[in-house]
Amino acid sequence: MNPDVVSSPELWPLVAYFLAVLVIVAFMMGASHLLGERSRNPSPATLEPFESGIVPTGTSLLRFSVQFYLVAIFFVIFDIEAVFIFAWAIAFRESGWAGYIEILIFIAVLVATLAYLWLIGALDWRTERQKSIARDFA
């Protein structure tokens, strides 16, 4: 082996995998287009949302409060941190004191973020009316 030649990892398995994924996705989308049911004039019943046998009332297009999406984002953020902490716990002995200090800083940032969200009221779901009633009773 020539020491001047830098050994590079062979990328052909990754390229083959990527191409296989593209072929499978293209096949699935093409098959669903060819085999799927298409109707030129759908009946009104076809366009109604299915409600488990219950006759639908009103529209199916509901507006959700932004707070639902905020809670979902907070969940994702605070769930991802569990992955990082788990990975740190696996490599705890190898990381030594430097790893311990790093995870303490990471957890401190998470706690500071949670405290900040709490202080600005991002975790408070009460309406203004409910807040005023709580102030009146306090």
N, CA, C and O atoms as CSV, one atom per row, in Angstrom:
chain,resi,resn,atom,element,x,y,z
A,1,MET,N,N,0.847,-1.175,0.000
A,1,MET,CA,C,0.000,0.000,0.000
A,1,MET,C,C,0.888,1.233,0.000
A,1,MET,O,O,1.854,1.317,0.759
A,2,ASN,N,N,0.562,2.157,-0.833
A,2,ASN,CA,C,1.349,3.369,-0.992
A,2,ASN,C,C,0.947,4.371,0.089
A,2,ASN,O,O,-0.231,4.720,0.170
A,3,PRO,N,N,1.873,4.847,0.921
A,3,PRO,CA,C,1.511,5.780,1.985
A,3,PRO,C,C,1.124,7.156,1.449
A,3,PRO,O,O,0.494,7.939,2.160
A,4,ASP,N,N,1.496,7.462,0.194
A,4,ASP,CA,C,1.134,8.764,-0.369
A,4,ASP,C,C,-0.345,8.834,-0.743
A,4,ASP,O,O,-0.924,9.919,-0.806
A,5,VAL,N,N,-0.939,7.701,-0.984
A,5,VAL,CA,C,-2.348,7.670,-1.370
A,5,VAL,C,C,-3.198,7.710,-0.105
A,5,VAL,O,O,-3.085,6.846,0.765
A,6,VAL,N,N,-4.023,8.696,-0.022
A,6,VAL,CA,C,-4.910,8.820,1.141
A,6,VAL,C,C,-6.082,7.874,0.929
A,6,VAL,O,O,-6.769,7.939,-0.090
A,7,SER,N,N,-6.300,7.009,1.885
A,7,SER,CA,C,-7.409,6.074,1.746
A,7,SER,C,C,-8.718,6.797,2.045
A,7,SER,O,O,-8.902,7.380,3.113
A,8,SER,N,N,-9.609,6.742,1.080
A,8,SER,CA,C,-10.915,7.371,1.261
A,8,SER,C,C,-11.956,6.274,1.370
A,8,SER,O,O,-11.832,5.225,0.737
A,9,PRO,N,N,-12.952,6.511,2.150
A,9,PRO,CA,C,-13.991,5.481,2.269
A,9,PRO,C,C,-14.733,5.350,0.944
A,9,PRO,O,O,-14.981,6.336,0.250
A,10,GLU,N,N,-15.068,4.152,0.622
A,10,GLU,CA,C,-15.791,3.939,-0.617
A,10,GLU,C,C,-17.242,4.362,-0.422
A,10,GLU,O,O,-17.909,3.952,0.528
A,11,LEU,N,N,-17.696,5.174,-1.327
A,11,LEU,CA,C,-19.035,5.727,-1.209
A,11,LEU,C,C,-20.065,4.990,-2.052
A,11,LEU,O,O,-21.244,5.342,-2.033
A,12,TRP,N,N,-19.639,3.981,-2.785
A,12,TRP,CA,C,-20.589,3.314,-3.667
A,12,TRP,C,C,-21.750,2.666,-2.918
A,12,TRP,O,O,-22.856,2.666,-3.459
A,13,PRO,N,N,-21.582,2.107,-1.699
A,13,PRO,CA,C,-22.761,1.566,-1.012
A,13,PRO,C,C,-23.784,2.663,-0.679
A,13,PRO,O,O,-24.992,2.444,-0.769
A,14,LEU,N,N,-23.288,3.833,-0.298
A,14,LEU,CA,C,-24.197,4.932,0.011
A,14,LEU,C,C,-24.918,5.410,-1.242
A,14,LEU,O,O,-26.117,5.682,-1.200
A,15,VAL,N,N,-24.201,5.515,-2.350
A,15,VAL,CA,C,-24.816,5.933,-3.615
A,15,VAL,C,C,-25.830,4.889,-4.074
A,15,VAL,O,O,-26.914,5.242,-4.537
A,16,ALA,N,N,-25.491,3.618,-3.952
A,16,ALA,CA,C,-26.419,2.552,-4.337
A,16,ALA,C,C,-27.670,2.582,-3.477
A,16,ALA,O,O,-28.780,2.402,-3.979
A,17,TYR,N,N,-27.496,2.809,-2.190
A,17,TYR,CA,C,-28.649,2.898,-1.291
A,17,TYR,C,C,-29.536,4.081,-1.667
A,17,TYR,O,O,-30.760,3.954,-1.706
A,18,PHE,N,N,-28.926,5.224,-1.943
A,18,PHE,CA,C,-29.673,6.419,-2.324
A,18,PHE,C,C,-30.459,6.171,-3.613
A,18,PHE,O,O,-31.627,6.547,-3.711
A,19,LEU,N,N,-29.824,5.547,-4.588
A,19,LEU,CA,C,-30.518,5.254,-5.847
A,19,LEU,C,C,-31.644,4.245,-5.633
A,19,LEU,O,O,-32.710,4.375,-6.235
A,20,ALA,N,N,-31.422,3.251,-4.791
A,20,ALA,CA,C,-32.474,2.275,-4.492
A,20,ALA,C,C,-33.672,2.948,-3.841
A,20,ALA,O,O,-34.816,2.619,-4.153
A,21,VAL,N,N,-33.416,3.883,-2.943
A,21,VAL,CA,C,-34.510,4.610,-2.297
A,21,VAL,C,C,-35.280,5.423,-3.331
A,21,VAL,O,O,-36.511,5.426,-3.321
A,22,LEU,N,N,-34.578,6.104,-4.213
A,22,LEU,CA,C,-35.243,6.889,-5.258
A,22,LEU,C,C,-36.097,6.006,-6.168
A,22,LEU,O,O,-37.216,6.380,-6.520
A,23,VAL,N,N,-35.575,4.832,-6.551
A,23,VAL,CA,C,-36.325,3.924,-7.420
A,23,VAL,C,C,-37.574,3.418,-6.699
A,23,VAL,O,O,-38.652,3.371,-7.292
A,24,ILE,N,N,-37.442,3.043,-5.442
A,24,ILE,CA,C,-38.598,2.530,-4.691
A,24,ILE,C,C,-39.655,3.608,-4.524
A,24,ILE,O,O,-40.843,3.331,-4.695
A,25,VAL,N,N,-39.254,4.831,-4.194
A,25,VAL,CA,C,-40.217,5.922,-4.029
A,25,VAL,C,C,-40.893,6.228,-5.348
A,25,VAL,O,O,-42.108,6.421,-5.386
A,26,ALA,N,N,-40.130,6.276,-6.438
A,26,ALA,CA,C,-40.725,6.541,-7.754
A,26,ALA,C,C,-41.701,5.428,-8.134
A,26,ALA,O,O,-42.770,5.703,-8.679
A,27,PHE,N,N,-41.341,4.175,-7.851
A,27,PHE,CA,C,-42.240,3.063,-8.145
A,27,PHE,C,C,-43.532,3.164,-7.339
A,27,PHE,O,O,-44.619,2.968,-7.883
A,28,MET,N,N,-43.422,3.465,-6.055
A,28,MET,CA,C,-44.615,3.549,-5.212
A,28,MET,C,C,-45.534,4.684,-5.652
A,28,MET,O,O,-46.754,4.521,-5.685
A,29,MET,N,N,-44.953,5.829,-5.988
A,29,MET,CA,C,-45.780,6.949,-6.429
A,29,MET,C,C,-46.406,6.662,-7.794
A,29,MET,O,O,-47.571,6.989,-8.020
A,30,GLY,N,N,-45.644,6.054,-8.702
A,30,GLY,CA,C,-46.195,5.712,-10.011
A,30,GLY,C,C,-47.284,4.664,-9.908
A,30,GLY,O,O,-48.312,4.772,-10.576
A,31,ALA,N,N,-47.073,3.649,-9.081
A,31,ALA,CA,C,-48.073,2.600,-8.909
A,31,ALA,C,C,-49.355,3.159,-8.292
A,31,ALA,O,O,-50.451,2.778,-8.702
A,32,SER,N,N,-49.234,4.043,-7.328
A,32,SER,CA,C,-50.442,4.605,-6.725
A,32,SER,C,C,-51.184,5.499,-7.717
A,32,SER,O,O,-52.411,5.580,-7.673
A,33,HIS,N,N,-50.462,6.163,-8.603
A,33,HIS,CA,C,-51.119,6.991,-9.613
A,33,HIS,C,C,-51.845,6.118,-10.641
A,33,HIS,O,O,-52.960,6.430,-11.059
A,34,LEU,N,N,-51.200,5.026,-11.039
A,34,LEU,CA,C,-51.812,4.159,-12.043
A,34,LEU,C,C,-52.938,3.304,-11.479
A,34,LEU,O,O,-53.941,3.081,-12.158
A,35,LEU,N,N,-52.791,2.828,-10.265
A,35,LEU,CA,C,-53.776,1.917,-9.685
A,35,LEU,C,C,-54.852,2.620,-8.866
A,35,LEU,O,O,-55.877,2.021,-8.542
A,36,GLY,N,N,-54.623,3.887,-8.531
A,36,GLY,CA,C,-55.576,4.597,-7.690
A,36,GLY,C,C,-56.860,4.922,-8.421
A,36,GLY,O,O,-56.885,5.051,-9.645
A,37,GLU,N,N,-57.925,5.052,-7.653
A,37,GLU,CA,C,-59.224,5.366,-8.227
A,37,GLU,C,C,-59.308,6.860,-8.511
A,37,GLU,O,O,-59.034,7.700,-7.654
A,38,ARG,N,N,-59.699,7.159,-9.754
A,38,ARG,CA,C,-59.875,8.556,-10.131
A,38,ARG,C,C,-61.300,8.723,-10.623
A,38,ARG,O,O,-61.834,7.866,-11.327
A,39,SER,N,N,-61.892,9.810,-10.253
A,39,SER,CA,C,-63.256,10.093,-10.674
A,39,SER,C,C,-63.294,11.485,-11.260
A,39,SER,O,O,-62.795,12.438,-10.661
A,40,ARG,N,N,-63.891,11.599,-12.441
A,40,ARG,CA,C,-63.978,12.919,-13.070
A,40,ARG,C,C,-65.022,13.790,-12.385
A,40,ARG,O,O,-64.821,14.994,-12.225
A,41,ASN,N,N,-66.110,13.202,-11.989
A,41,ASN,CA,C,-67.186,13.948,-11.323
A,41,ASN,C,C,-67.483,13.302,-9.976
A,41,ASN,O,O,-68.384,12.470,-9.873
A,42,PRO,N,N,-66.740,13.675,-8.950
A,42,PRO,CA,C,-66.996,13.043,-7.648
A,42,PRO,C,C,-68.352,13.480,-7.087
A,42,PRO,O,O,-68.789,14.614,-7.279
A,43,SER,N,N,-68.990,12.563,-6.401
A,43,SER,CA,C,-70.280,12.889,-5.802
A,43,SER,C,C,-70.056,13.770,-4.575
A,43,SER,O,O,-68.958,13.785,-4.018
A,44,PRO,N,N,-71.084,14.504,-4.148
A,44,PRO,CA,C,-70.906,15.336,-2.949
A,44,PRO,C,C,-70.533,14.529,-1.710
A,44,PRO,O,O,-69.820,15.021,-0.836
A,45,ALA,N,N,-71.013,13.291,-1.636
A,45,ALA,CA,C,-70.677,12.452,-0.484
A,45,ALA,C,C,-69.191,12.114,-0.470
A,45,ALA,O,O,-68.603,11.947,0.599
A,46,THR,N,N,-68.578,12.013,-1.651
A,46,THR,CA,C,-67.158,11.711,-1.728
A,46,THR,C,C,-66.321,12.856,-1.180
A,46,THR,O,O,-65.252,12.629,-0.614
A,47,LEU,N,N,-66.793,14.068,-1.343
A,47,LEU,CA,C,-66.037,15.238,-0.908
A,47,LEU,C,C,-66.214,15.550,0.572
A,47,LEU,O,O,-65.496,16.394,1.109
A,48,GLU,N,N,-67.154,14.887,1.244
A,48,GLU,CA,C,-67.370,15.135,2.672
A,48,GLU,C,C,-66.341,14.372,3.498
A,48,GLU,O,O,-65.939,13.271,3.123
A,49,PRO,N,N,-65.912,14.949,4.620
A,49,PRO,CA,C,-64.974,14.216,5.477
A,49,PRO,C,C,-65.688,13.055,6.161
A,49,PRO,O,O,-66.860,13.154,6.524
A,50,PHE,N,N,-64.965,11.963,6.327
A,50,PHE,CA,C,-65.543,10.788,6.982
A,50,PHE,C,C,-65.474,10.974,8.489
A,50,PHE,O,O,-64.414,11.281,9.034
A,51,GLU,N,N,-66.580,10.792,9.147
A,51,GLU,CA,C,-66.662,11.023,10.593
A,51,GLU,C,C,-67.080,9.766,11.340
A,51,GLU,O,O,-67.865,9.851,12.285
A,52,SER,N,N,-66.585,8.619,10.948
A,52,SER,CA,C,-66.859,7.341,11.619
A,52,SER,C,C,-68.344,7.033,11.684
A,52,SER,O,O,-68.834,6.561,12.710
A,53,GLY,N,N,-69.061,7.292,10.611
A,53,GLY,CA,C,-70.481,6.996,10.565
A,53,GLY,C,C,-71.360,8.092,11.128
A,53,GLY,O,O,-72.583,7.998,11.030
A,54,ILE,N,N,-70.790,9.113,11.706
A,54,ILE,CA,C,-71.558,10.216,12.267
A,54,ILE,C,C,-71.752,11.258,11.181
A,54,ILE,O,O,-70.811,11.603,10.467
A,55,VAL,N,N,-72.957,11.753,11.059
A,55,VAL,CA,C,-73.244,12.762,10.053
A,55,VAL,C,C,-72.456,14.023,10.406
A,55,VAL,O,O,-72.590,14.542,11.514
A,56,PRO,N,N,-71.639,14.518,9.482
A,56,PRO,CA,C,-70.824,15.697,9.797
A,56,PRO,C,C,-71.669,16.953,9.924
A,56,PRO,O,O,-72.633,17.160,9.188
A,57,THR,N,N,-71.281,17.778,10.874
A,57,THR,CA,C,-71.939,19.072,11.048
A,57,THR,C,C,-70.867,20.140,10.992
A,57,THR,O,O,-69.814,20.003,11.614
A,58,GLY,N,N,-71.125,21.185,10.262
A,58,GLY,CA,C,-70.158,22.265,10.172
A,58,GLY,C,C,-69.029,21.911,9.224
A,58,GLY,O,O,-69.094,20.929,8.484
A,59,THR,N,N,-68.017,22.716,9.263
A,59,THR,CA,C,-66.879,22.524,8.366
A,59,THR,C,C,-65.784,21.711,9.050
A,59,THR,O,O,-65.664,21.702,10.275
A,60,SER,N,N,-65.003,21.039,8.239
A,60,SER,CA,C,-63.892,20.265,8.793
A,60,SER,C,C,-62.630,21.115,8.903
A,60,SER,O,O,-61.619,20.660,9.438
A,61,LEU,N,N,-62.683,22.331,8.406
A,61,LEU,CA,C,-61.530,23.230,8.473
A,61,LEU,C,C,-61.604,24.033,9.767
A,61,LEU,O,O,-62.296,25.048,9.843
A,62,LEU,N,N,-60.891,23.571,10.768
A,62,LEU,CA,C,-60.898,24.231,12.067
A,62,LEU,C,C,-59.617,25.039,12.237
A,62,LEU,O,O,-58.550,24.652,11.760
A,63,ARG,N,N,-59.744,26.141,12.910
A,63,ARG,CA,C,-58.566,26.948,13.224
A,63,ARG,C,C,-58.123,26.602,14.631
A,63,ARG,O,O,-58.890,26.724,15.586
A,64,PHE,N,N,-56.901,26.178,14.744
A,64,PHE,CA,C,-56.344,25.842,16.038
A,64,PHE,C,C,-55.549,27.028,16.557
A,64,PHE,O,O,-54.987,27.808,15.788
A,65,SER,N,N,-55.514,27.144,17.853
A,65,SER,CA,C,-54.733,28.188,18.479
A,65,SER,C,C,-53.247,27.928,18.253
A,65,SER,O,O,-52.817,26.780,18.141
A,66,VAL,N,N,-52.481,28.989,18.189
A,66,VAL,CA,C,-51.036,28.871,18.012
A,66,VAL,C,C,-50.419,28.127,19.191
A,66,VAL,O,O,-49.360,27.516,19.046
A,67,GLN,N,N,-51.052,28.167,20.335
A,67,GLN,CA,C,-50.498,27.507,21.510
A,67,GLN,C,C,-50.358,26.001,21.314
A,67,GLN,O,O,-49.454,25.389,21.884
A,68,PHE,N,N,-51.233,25.397,20.523
A,68,PHE,CA,C,-51.090,23.965,20.240
A,68,PHE,C,C,-49.779,23.704,19.513
A,68,PHE,O,O,-49.076,22.739,19.816
A,69,TYR,N,N,-49.451,24.561,18.556
A,69,TYR,CA,C,-48.214,24.393,17.804
A,69,TYR,C,C,-47.004,24.714,18.686
A,69,TYR,O,O,-45.958,24.076,18.561
A,70,LEU,N,N,-47.142,25.692,19.567
A,70,LEU,CA,C,-46.041,26.009,20.476
A,70,LEU,C,C,-45.735,24.828,21.393
A,70,LEU,O,O,-44.573,24.502,21.632
A,71,VAL,N,N,-46.777,24.200,21.897
A,71,VAL,CA,C,-46.567,23.044,22.764
A,71,VAL,C,C,-45.892,21.926,21.984
A,71,VAL,O,O,-45.023,21.238,22.521
A,72,ALA,N,N,-46.275,21.734,20.731
A,72,ALA,CA,C,-45.635,20.706,19.909
A,72,ALA,C,C,-44.158,21.028,19.707
A,72,ALA,O,O,-43.314,20.136,19.786
A,73,ILE,N,N,-43.841,22.291,19.449
A,73,ILE,CA,C,-42.442,22.679,19.261
A,73,ILE,C,C,-41.663,22.509,20.560
A,73,ILE,O,O,-40.536,22.014,20.548
A,74,PHE,N,N,-42.256,22.916,21.680
A,74,PHE,CA,C,-41.580,22.744,22.972
A,74,PHE,C,C,-41.332,21.271,23.244
A,74,PHE,O,O,-40.270,20.896,23.743
A,75,PHE,N,N,-42.316,20.429,22.913
A,75,PHE,CA,C,-42.146,18.995,23.126
A,75,PHE,C,C,-40.974,18.473,22.318
A,75,PHE,O,O,-40.142,17.726,22.833
A,76,VAL,N,N,-40.904,18.865,21.047
A,76,VAL,CA,C,-39.810,18.390,20.195
A,76,VAL,C,C,-38.470,18.853,20.758
A,76,VAL,O,O,-37.520,18.073,20.828
A,77,ILE,N,N,-38.395,20.124,21.159
A,77,ILE,CA,C,-37.139,20.658,21.684
A,77,ILE,C,C,-36.723,19.912,22.945
A,77,ILE,O,O,-35.575,19.485,23.070
A,78,PHE,N,N,-37.655,19.758,23.873
A,78,PHE,CA,C,-37.302,19.135,25.142
A,78,PHE,C,C,-37.256,17.612,25.041
A,78,PHE,O,O,-36.803,16.952,25.976
A,79,ASP,N,N,-37.713,17.046,23.934
A,79,ASP,CA,C,-37.580,15.621,23.713
A,79,ASP,C,C,-36.236,15.309,23.075
A,79,ASP,O,O,-35.626,14.282,23.375
A,80,ILE,N,N,-35.776,16.181,22.204
A,80,ILE,CA,C,-34.473,15.989,21.570
A,80,ILE,C,C,-33.363,16.031,22.614
A,80,ILE,O,O,-32.364,15.321,22.498
A,81,GLU,N,N,-33.541,16.858,23.623
A,81,GLU,CA,C,-32.504,16.925,24.656
A,81,GLU,C,C,-32.352,15.593,25.365
A,81,GLU,O,O,-31.261,15.257,25.826
A,82,ALA,N,N,-33.429,14.833,25.457
A,82,ALA,CA,C,-33.324,13.509,26.078
A,82,ALA,C,C,-32.405,12.603,25.265
A,82,ALA,O,O,-31.684,11.782,25.831
A,83,VAL,N,N,-32.428,12.747,23.951
A,83,VAL,CA,C,-31.533,11.955,23.096
A,83,VAL,C,C,-30.082,12.324,23.372
A,83,VAL,O,O,-29.224,11.447,23.469
A,84,PHE,N,N,-29.805,13.622,23.499
A,84,PHE,CA,C,-28.437,14.058,23.773
A,84,PHE,C,C,-27.967,13.571,25.148
A,84,PHE,O,O,-26.828,13.131,25.298
A,85,ILE,N,N,-28.838,13.652,26.133
A,85,ILE,CA,C,-28.457,13.207,27.476
A,85,ILE,C,C,-28.256,11.694,27.493
A,85,ILE,O,O,-27.358,11.193,28.170
A,86,PHE,N,N,-29.093,10.965,26.748
A,86,PHE,CA,C,-28.921,9.514,26.678
A,86,PHE,C,C,-27.592,9.154,26.027
A,86,PHE,O,O,-26.889,8.259,26.495
A,87,ALA,N,N,-27.248,9.852,24.946
A,87,ALA,CA,C,-25.964,9.598,24.283
A,87,ALA,C,C,-24.807,9.925,25.220
A,87,ALA,O,O,-23.795,9.224,25.229
A,88,TRP,N,N,-24.954,10.986,26.004
A,88,TRP,CA,C,-23.911,11.333,26.968
A,88,TRP,C,C,-23.796,10.241,28.028
A,88,TRP,O,O,-22.691,9.879,28.431
A,89,ALA,N,N,-24.939,9.716,28.479
A,89,ALA,CA,C,-24.906,8.678,29.513
A,89,ALA,C,C,-24.220,7.407,29.006
A,89,ALA,O,O,-23.571,6.702,29.780
A,90,ILE,N,N,-24.359,7.116,27.728
A,90,ILE,CA,C,-23.697,5.936,27.162
A,90,ILE,C,C,-22.180,6.121,27.195
A,90,ILE,O,O,-21.444,5.180,27.491
A,91,ALA,N,N,-21.715,7.339,26.890
A,91,ALA,CA,C,-20.278,7.609,26.815
A,91,ALA,C,C,-19.774,8.316,28.070
A,91,ALA,O,O,-18.789,9.051,28.014
A,92,PHE,N,N,-20.440,8.099,29.196
A,92,PHE,CA,C,-20.112,8.816,30.427
A,92,PHE,C,C,-18.667,8.579,30.861
A,92,PHE,O,O,-17.951,9.530,31.175
A,93,ARG,N,N,-18.240,7.333,30.879
A,93,ARG,CA,C,-16.885,7.021,31.379
A,93,ARG,C,C,-15.794,7.541,30.452
A,93,ARG,O,O,-14.731,7.959,30.911
A,94,GLU,N,N,-16.060,7.514,29.137
A,94,GLU,CA,C,-15.053,7.975,28.184
A,94,GLU,C,C,-14.943,9.494,28.146
A,94,GLU,O,O,-13.882,10.030,27.825
A,95,SER,N,N,-16.026,10.188,28.468
A,95,SER,CA,C,-16.011,11.652,28.348
A,95,SER,C,C,-15.315,12.329,29.525
A,95,SER,O,O,-14.825,13.450,29.387
A,96,GLY,N,N,-15.264,11.680,30.654
A,96,GLY,CA,C,-14.547,12.217,31.811
A,96,GLY,C,C,-15.181,13.484,32.370
A,96,GLY,O,O,-16.373,13.742,32.198
A,97,TRP,N,N,-14.337,14.268,33.050
A,97,TRP,CA,C,-14.843,15.486,33.688
A,97,TRP,C,C,-15.270,16.537,32.675
A,97,TRP,O,O,-16.200,17.302,32.929
A,98,ALA,N,N,-14.605,16.580,31.543
A,98,ALA,CA,C,-14.981,17.552,30.514
A,98,ALA,C,C,-16.401,17.281,30.026
A,98,ALA,O,O,-17.188,18.210,29.846
A,99,GLY,N,N,-16.725,16.012,29.815
A,99,GLY,CA,C,-18.080,15.649,29.398
A,99,GLY,C,C,-19.103,15.958,30.477
A,99,GLY,O,O,-20.225,16.374,30.187
A,100,TYR,N,N,-18.701,15.748,31.734
A,100,TYR,CA,C,-19.604,16.046,32.849
A,100,TYR,C,C,-19.913,17.543,32.916
A,100,TYR,O,O,-21.064,17.932,33.111
A,101,ILE,N,N,-18.912,18.363,32.757
A,101,ILE,CA,C,-19.111,19.817,32.786
A,101,ILE,C,C,-19.947,20.252,31.583
A,101,ILE,O,O,-20.799,21.131,31.709
A,102,GLU,N,N,-19.712,19.651,30.427
A,102,GLU,CA,C,-20.486,19.992,29.237
A,102,GLU,C,C,-21.956,19.659,29.419
A,102,GLU,O,O,-22.816,20.449,29.030
A,103,ILE,N,N,-22.267,18.500,30.005
A,103,ILE,CA,C,-23.677,18.136,30.183
A,103,ILE,C,C,-24.326,19.020,31.240
A,103,ILE,O,O,-25.518,19.313,31.146
A,104,LEU,N,N,-23.562,19.454,32.248
A,104,LEU,CA,C,-24.111,20.387,33.228
A,104,LEU,C,C,-24.461,21.727,32.572
A,104,LEU,O,O,-25.497,22.318,32.875
A,105,ILE,N,N,-23.605,22.196,31.682
A,105,ILE,CA,C,-23.895,23.437,30.954
A,105,ILE,C,C,-25.118,23.245,30.066
A,105,ILE,O,O,-25.975,24.125,29.994
A,106,PHE,N,N,-25.207,22.103,29.391
A,106,PHE,CA,C,-26.343,21.803,28.526
A,106,PHE,C,C,-27.650,21.795,29.319
A,106,PHE,O,O,-28.645,22.379,28.891
A,107,ILE,N,N,-27.642,21.135,30.468
A,107,ILE,CA,C,-28.853,21.076,31.296
A,107,ILE,C,C,-29.164,22.455,31.862
A,107,ILE,O,O,-30.336,22.812,31.983
A,108,ALA,N,N,-28.154,23.233,32.209
A,108,ALA,CA,C,-28.397,24.595,32.706
A,108,ALA,C,C,-29.056,25.456,31.625
A,108,ALA,O,O,-29.946,26.252,31.926
A,109,VAL,N,N,-28.629,25.304,30.382
A,109,VAL,CA,C,-29.266,26.054,29.283
A,109,VAL,C,C,-30.714,25.611,29.122
A,109,VAL,O,O,-31.591,26.443,28.889
A,110,LEU,N,N,-30.975,24.319,29.241
A,110,LEU,CA,C,-32.353,23.828,29.136
A,110,LEU,C,C,-33.228,24.368,30.267
A,110,LEU,O,O,-34.367,24.773,30.035
A,111,VAL,N,N,-32.706,24.372,31.468
A,111,VAL,CA,C,-33.472,24.897,32.606
A,111,VAL,C,C,-33.707,26.395,32.437
A,111,VAL,O,O,-34.796,26.888,32.731
A,112,ALA,N,N,-32.693,27.125,31.964
A,112,ALA,CA,C,-32.863,28.559,31.718
A,112,ALA,C,C,-33.919,28.801,30.643
A,112,ALA,O,O,-34.721,29.729,30.757
A,113,THR,N,N,-33.922,27.973,29.604
A,113,THR,CA,C,-34.926,28.100,28.553
A,113,THR,C,C,-36.321,27.835,29.093
A,113,THR,O,O,-37.256,28.575,28.786
A,114,LEU,N,N,-36.468,26.802,29.884
A,114,LEU,CA,C,-37.761,26.487,30.480
A,114,LEU,C,C,-38.224,27.615,31.399
A,114,LEU,O,O,-39.398,27.984,31.387
A,115,ALA,N,N,-37.311,28.158,32.189
A,115,ALA,CA,C,-37.669,29.280,33.065
A,115,ALA,C,C,-38.090,30.498,32.244
A,115,ALA,O,O,-39.055,31.178,32.593
A,116,TYR,N,N,-37.380,30.773,31.169
A,116,TYR,CA,C,-37.728,31.897,30.305
A,116,TYR,C,C,-39.112,31.707,29.693
A,116,TYR,O,O,-39.907,32.646,29.668
A,117,LEU,N,N,-39.411,30.504,29.200
A,117,LEU,CA,C,-40.734,30.231,28.639
A,117,LEU,C,C,-41.824,30.391,29.674
A,117,LEU,O,O,-42.913,30.879,29.371
A,118,TRP,N,N,-41.536,29.985,30.885
A,118,TRP,CA,C,-42.502,30.108,31.958
A,118,TRP,C,C,-42.734,31.583,32.298
A,118,TRP,O,O,-43.874,32.007,32.484
A,119,LEU,N,N,-41.660,32.353,32.376
A,119,LEU,CA,C,-41.780,33.766,32.751
A,119,LEU,C,C,-42.511,34.597,31.698
A,119,LEU,O,O,-43.262,35.506,32.051
A,120,ILE,N,N,-42.306,34.305,30.419
A,120,ILE,CA,C,-42.995,35.092,29.386
A,120,ILE,C,C,-44.425,34.612,29.169
A,120,ILE,O,O,-45.169,35.215,28.395
A,121,GLY,N,N,-44.818,33.535,29.841
A,121,GLY,CA,C,-46.195,33.063,29.760
A,121,GLY,C,C,-46.466,32.140,28.585
A,121,GLY,O,O,-47.626,31.905,28.248
A,122,ALA,N,N,-45.433,31.616,27.958
A,122,ALA,CA,C,-45.638,30.731,26.813
A,122,ALA,C,C,-46.266,29.402,27.216
A,122,ALA,O,O,-46.854,28.715,26.381
A,123,LEU,N,N,-46.148,29.040,28.478
A,123,LEU,CA,C,-46.720,27.784,28.949
A,123,LEU,C,C,-48.085,27.983,29.600
A,123,LEU,O,O,-48.680,27.021,30.086
A,124,ASP,N,N,-48.585,29.207,29.616
A,124,ASP,CA,C,-49.877,29.526,30.238
A,124,ASP,C,C,-50.962,29.474,29.173
A,124,ASP,O,O,-50.929,30.234,28.205
A,125,TRP,N,N,-51.916,28.580,29.354
A,125,TRP,CA,C,-52.972,28.387,28.365
A,125,TRP,C,C,-54.243,29.148,28.704
A,125,TRP,O,O,-55.207,29.101,27.939
A,126,ARG,N,N,-54.269,29.823,29.792
A,126,ARG,CA,C,-55.504,30.504,30.188
A,126,ARG,C,C,-55.808,31.674,29.260
A,126,ARG,O,O,-54.900,32.334,28.755
A,127,THR,N,N,-57.087,31.917,29.045
A,127,THR,CA,C,-57.505,33.070,28.259
A,127,THR,C,C,-57.409,34.321,29.126
A,127,THR,O,O,-57.214,34.233,30.338
A,128,GLU,N,N,-57.545,35.477,28.499
A,128,GLU,CA,C,-57.501,36.729,29.259
A,128,GLU,C,C,-58.628,36.769,30.293
A,128,GLU,O,O,-58.437,37.283,31.395
A,129,ARG,N,N,-59.784,36.239,29.950
A,129,ARG,CA,C,-60.915,36.207,30.898
A,129,ARG,C,C,-60.578,35.341,32.104
A,129,ARG,O,O,-60.854,35.724,33.241
A,130,GLN,N,N,-59.992,34.190,31.865
A,130,GLN,CA,C,-59.613,33.309,32.971
A,130,GLN,C,C,-58.538,33.952,33.830
A,130,GLN,O,O,-58.540,33.789,35.050
A,131,LYS,N,N,-57.614,34.685,33.203
A,131,LYS,CA,C,-56.585,35.369,33.988
A,131,LYS,C,C,-57.183,36.471,34.841
A,131,LYS,O,O,-56.759,36.663,35.981
A,132,SER,N,N,-58.170,37.210,34.309
A,132,SER,CA,C,-58.793,38.275,35.087
A,132,SER,C,C,-59.596,37.716,36.249
A,132,SER,O,O,-59.626,38.308,37.328
A,133,ILE,N,N,-60.247,36.581,36.034
A,133,ILE,CA,C,-60.997,35.944,37.123
A,133,ILE,C,C,-60.024,35.471,38.203
A,133,ILE,O,O,-60.314,35.601,39.392
A,134,ALA,N,N,-58.886,34.930,37.809
A,134,ALA,CA,C,-57.898,34.480,38.787
A,134,ALA,C,C,-57.336,35.666,39.572
A,134,ALA,O,O,-57.076,35.546,40.769
A,135,ARG,N,N,-57.145,36.817,38.905
A,135,ARG,CA,C,-56.667,38.009,39.613
A,135,ARG,C,C,-57.709,38.526,40.593
A,135,ARG,O,O,-57.364,39.018,41.667
A,136,ASP,N,N,-58.999,38.414,40.223
A,136,ASP,CA,C,-60.054,38.889,41.116
A,136,ASP,C,C,-60.143,38.048,42.371
A,136,ASP,O,O,-60.447,38.580,43.439
A,137,PHE,N,N,-59.889,36.764,42.280
A,137,PHE,CA,C,-59.972,35.886,43.434
A,137,PHE,C,C,-58.679,35.863,44.239
A,137,PHE,O,O,-58.669,35.364,45.365
A,138,ALA,N,N,-57.608,36.383,43.698
A,138,ALA,CA,C,-56.327,36.335,44.394
A,138,ALA,C,C,-56.176,37.444,45.396
A,138,ALA,O,O,-55.146,37.536,46.064
